Amino acid sequence: QLQASGGGSVQAGGSLRLSCAASGRTLSRITTAWFRQAPGKEREFVANIRRSASSSFTEYADSVKGRFTISRDNAKNTVYLQMSSLKFEDTAVYYCSTTARHVAGPMKRADDYADWGQGTQVTVSS
């Protein structure tokens, strides 16, 4: 089970930290990703972090590079998404997801992930 939390309302330029806590799986052994979905839009990739055996390699969507940071606390079995310099267009429901698949190439498609948590709403006011 994946439990996403940390969403809320913030003004543009502000920061939020999302958390994805897992039970029944060890996040350090799999890939965890954040996706987001705004009203009327498709779900889009935000960031992912690979398993520790893959050096915890990270990928980001171009739209969030330099503003968002994904990280993992293995002791807490939790993945975080630190979001800074938030923009109105970051407003969306944010979902965390995991997959036990390991591929060498990008893993930015929703179809790459098997398990999904419930979303957490992030609202950025301009």
ABEGO torsion letter per residue (X at the ends): XBBBBGBEBBBBGBBBBBBBBBBGBBAAABBBBBBBBBBGBBBBBABBBBBAAAGGBBBBBAAABGABBBBBBAAAGBBBBBBBGBBAAABBBBBBBBBABBBABBBABAAABABBBBBBBBBBBX
